[in-house]
Amino acid sequence: MPNRFQEVFQEGLQHRNFIIGGTITSAFFLIALMSYVWTPHSIEDINIAVKFAKPSGDFWLGTDHFGRDIFSMLVVGARNSVIVAFVAIGIGAGLGVPLGLVAAAQRGWTDELIMRVNDFTFAFPALISAIMITAILGPGAVNSIIAIGIFNIPVFARIARGSALGIWEREFILAAKSAGKGQVRISLEHILPNILSILIVQATIQFALGILAEAGLSYLGLGTQPPAPSWGKMLKEAQTLIHMAPQLAIYPGLAIAMTVLGLNLFGDGLRDILDPKLRRSR
């Protein structure tokens, strides 16, 4: 595994998308981690006397209509986005991948049942699921995680099933069956390792979509609640002040766009590196 990691890293150094996306993604995660130990100002500090302050040595990106430091809010907002997206994707992969492996191994009515339930789940996007969950439990980051996680279950189930079906027909799987290995053992020892790279790439893409979903839900007031900052909530607060202080919308908008772009480029580069069949001329 360490040798494989080294090979991927060395190949990545020659891949433009991997380098650019990895740099942006690394910066995003470092900023999110930094919020645990340091921010220029407390996100709860309200000082109307300095509202709409211009960027300066004290307020790097200026202040909002409540006198709060915009840079500090962006940094903490990055942390909240990471937590929501990471846990939601963990739920989606943690439940979806096993379902996909079971469907590919069992076939028949089990496969049909799992896939039809997945189709039903696809009928309720993260936004619709969040609205339904909010109507029952109330708005909040936890409910956003549940909604985004539920939406990602069928995504990973389909990817795992589709990738595993081809592996089940390979000769080394027939050899494993002849050796007396059961379906569960074959799935864990042979199928999962062979589709892991595909799942990692998909997780990277879904993580970017999770960031967008969290921002969208927070914009609608269904996600992260005050006083915790969120990029989507910052955009919502800025929409009525767009003519007076356009920077309030520009900064969180750029943060969302750059983060999603970085994750997509990183996932695209990782896909080309891990799957030789999809490598493009560079």
C-alpha positions in Angstrom: 0.0 0.0 0.0 2.8 2.6 0.8 4.4 1.7 -2.6 1.1 2.2 -4.4 0.6 5.5 -2.6 4.0 6.6 -3.7 3.3 5.6 -7.3 0.1 7.6 -7.3 1.8 10.6 -5.9 4.6 10.5 -8.4 2.2 10.1 -11.3 0.1 12.9 -9.9 3.1 15.3 -10.0 2.9 15.0 -13.8 -0.8 15.6 -14.0 -2.0 19.2 -14.2 -5.5 18.7 -12.8 -4.2 16.6 -9.9 -1.7 19.3 -8.9 -4.0 22.2 -9.2 -6.9 20.5 -7.6 -4.8 19.0 -4.9 -3.3 22.4 -4.0 -6.7 24.0 -3.8 -8.2 21.1 -1.8 -5.2 21.0 0.6 -5.5 24.8 1.2 -9.3 24.3 1.9 -8.7 21.6 4.5 -5.8 23.5 6.1 -8.0 26.6 6.5 -10.8 24.4 8.0 -8.3 22.8 10.4 -6.9 26.2 11.3 -10.3 27.4 12.6 -10.0 24.9 15.5 -6.9 26.7 16.9 -7.0 30.3 15.5 -9.1 32.9 13.9 -8.3 36.7 13.7 -11.5 37.5 15.6 -14.3 35.6 17.3 -17.2 34.9 15.0 -19.6 36.0 17.8 -18.1 39.5 18.2 -20.6 42.0 17.0 -19.4 45.6 16.7 -21.8 47.9 14.8 -19.4 50.7 15.0 -17.1 49.0 12.5 -19.8 47.6 10.2 -18.9 47.5 6.5 -15.3 48.2 7.3 -12.9 48.0 4.4 -10.1 45.4 4.3 -7.3 46.4 6.7 -4.6 45.0 8.9 -7.2 44.4 11.6 -10.0 43.1 9.3 -8.3 41.3 6.4 -11.4 41.1 4.2 -13.4 43.8 6.0 -16.6 43.4 8.1 -20.2 42.6 7.5 -23.4 44.6 8.5 -23.0 43.4 12.1 -19.3 44.4 12.3 -18.2 40.7 12.3 -14.9 39.8 10.7 -15.6 38.3 7.2 -12.3 36.3 7.1 -13.0 34.6 10.4 -16.5 33.7 9.3 -15.2 32.2 6.1 -12.6 30.2 7.9 -15.1 28.8 10.4 -17.6 28.3 7.6 -15.1 26.1 5.8 -14.9 23.9 8.9 -18.7 23.5 9.1 -18.8 22.6 5.4 -16.1 20.0 5.8 -17.9 18.4 8.8 -21.3 18.3 7.1 -20.0 17.0 3.8 -17.6 14.5 5.3 -20.1 12.9 7.6 -22.8 12.8 5.0 -20.5 11.2 2.4 -19.4 8.7 5.1 -23.0 7.8 5.7 -23.6 7.4 1.9 -20.6 5.3 1.3 -20.9 3.3 4.6 -24.4 2.2 3.7 -24.3 2.3 -0.1 -21.2 0.3 -0.8 -22.3 -2.7 1.2 -25.7 -2.6 -0.5 -24.0 -2.5 -3.9 -21.8 -5.4 -3.0 -24.7 -7.5 -1.8 -26.7 -6.7 -4.9 -23.8 -7.7 -7.2 -23.1 -10.9 -5.2 -26.7 -12.1 -4.7 -28.3 -11.1 -8.0 -31.9 -12.2 -8.5 -34.7 -10.7 -6.4 -32.2 -9.3 -3.8 -30.5 -7.2 -6.5 -33.8 -6.1 -7.9 -35.1 -5.1 -4.5 -32.0 -3.1 -3.6 -32.0 -1.3 -7.0 -35.7 -0.4 -6.9 -35.3 1.0 -3.4 -32.4 3.1 -4.7 -34.5 4.3 -7.6 -37.2 5.4 -5.1 -34.5 7.2 -3.0 -33.3 9.1 -6.1 -36.8 10.6 -6.4 -36.0 12.7 -3.3 -33.0 14.9 -3.8 -31.1 16.2 -0.8 -33.1 19.5 -0.9 -36.5 17.7 -0.8 -35.3 15.3 1.8 -34.0 18.2 4.0 -37.4 19.9 3.7 -39.2 16.8 4.8 -36.8 16.1 7.6 -36.9 19.7 8.7 -40.7 19.6 8.9 -40.4 16.8 11.3 -37.2 17.5 13.3 -36.6 21.2 12.7 -33.7 22.9 10.8 -30.0 22.2 11.7 -26.7 20.9 10.6 -27.5 17.3 11.8 -30.6 17.2 9.6 -28.6 18.5 6.6 -26.1 15.6 7.2 -29.0 13.1 7.3 -30.6 14.5 4.1 -27.3 14.6 2.1 -26.2 11.2 3.4 -29.5 9.5 2.4 -29.2 11.0 -1.1 -25.7 9.6 -1.4 -26.6 6.0 -0.4 -28.0 5.1 -3.9 -25.1 6.9 -5.6 -22.5 4.7 -3.9 -24.7 1.6 -4.2 -25.0 1.9 -8.0 -21.3 2.6 -8.4 -20.3 -0.4 -6.2 -22.8 -2.7 -7.9 -21.9 -1.7 -11.4 -18.2 -2.0 -10.7 -18.5 -5.3 -8.8 -20.6 -7.1 -11.5 -17.7 -7.0 -13.9 -15.2 -8.3 -11.3 -17.5 -11.3 -10.4 -17.0 -12.6 -13.9 -13.2 -12.6 -13.7 -11.2 -15.8 -13.6 -9.6 -15.2 -10.2 -13.1 -14.9 -8.7 -13.9 -18.3 -10.1 -10.7 -19.6 -8.6 -11.7 -18.2 -5.2 -15.1 -19.9 -5.5 -13.4 -23.2 -6.3 -11.2 -22.7 -3.2 -14.4 -22.7 -1.1 -14.6 -19.0 -0.3 -18.1 -17.6 0.3 -19.7 -14.5 -1.2 -19.0 -12.3 1.8 -15.3 -13.3 1.9 -14.9 -12.9 -1.8 -16.6 -9.5 -1.7 -14.3 -8.3 1.1 -11.0 -9.8 0.0 -11.3 -9.6 -3.8 -14.2 -7.4 -5.0 -13.8 -4.4 -2.7 -10.0 -3.9 -3.2 -10.5 -4.0 -7.0 -13.2 -1.3 -7.0 -11.7 0.8 -4.2 -10.1 3.3 -6.5 -13.4 3.9 -8.3 -15.1 4.5 -5.0 -12.4 6.9 -3.8 -12.8 9.0 -7.0 -16.6 9.0 -6.6 -16.3 10.0 -2.9 -14.2 13.0 -4.0 -16.8 14.1 -6.5 -19.6 13.6 -4.0 -17.7 15.6 -1.4 -17.8 18.6 -3.8 -21.5 18.1 -4.3 -21.9 17.8 -0.5 -20.3 21.2 -0.1 -22.8 22.6 -2.6 -25.7 20.9 -1.0 -24.7 22.2 2.5 -24.4 25.7 1.1 -27.8 25.5 -0.6 -29.5 24.1 2.4 -28.0 26.8 4.6 -29.0 29.5 2.1 -32.6 28.3 2.5 -32.3 28.3 6.3 -32.5 24.5 6.6 -28.8 23.9 7.3 -26.3 25.3 9.8 -28.1 27.6 12.2 -26.8 30.8 13.9 -24.5 31.7 15.5 -22.4 29.1 13.6 -21.4 30.7 10.2 -22.0 29.0 6.9 -21.0 30.0 3.4 -24.6 29.5 2.2 -26.0 31.5 5.1 -23.5 34.3 4.4 -24.8 34.5 0.8 -28.4 34.7 2.0 -27.5 37.6 4.4 -25.7 39.4 1.6 -28.4 39.3 -1.0 -30.3 42.3 0.4 -27.0 44.2 0.7 -25.7 43.4 -2.8 -25.8 47.0 -4.0 -24.4 48.5 -0.8 -21.7 45.9 0.0 -21.2 43.4 -2.9 -18.1 41.9 -1.3 -20.4 40.2 1.3 -21.6 37.9 -1.5 -18.4 37.8 -3.5 -16.2 36.3 -0.8 -18.4 33.3 0.2 -19.3 32.8 -3.5 -15.7 32.6 -4.4 -15.0 30.2 -1.5 -17.7 27.8 -2.7 -16.7 28.0 -6.3 -12.9 27.5 -5.7 -13.5 24.7 -3.3 -15.8 22.8 -5.6 -13.5 23.5 -8.5 -10.5 22.2 -6.6 -12.3 19.0 -5.5 -13.5 18.3 -9.1 -10.1 18.9 -10.6 -8.5 16.7 -7.9 -11.1 13.9 -8.5 -10.6 14.2 -12.3 -6.9 13.9 -11.9 -7.2 11.0 -9.4 -9.5 9.2 -11.8 -7.0 9.4 -14.7 -4.2 8.2 -12.5 -6.0 5.3 -10.8 -7.7 4.0 -14.0 -5.3 3.7 -16.9 -8.3 3.1 -19.3 -9.5 6.7 -18.6 -6.1 8.5 -18.9 -6.1 11.3 -21.3 -3.4 12.8 -23.4 -1.6 15.4 -21.3 
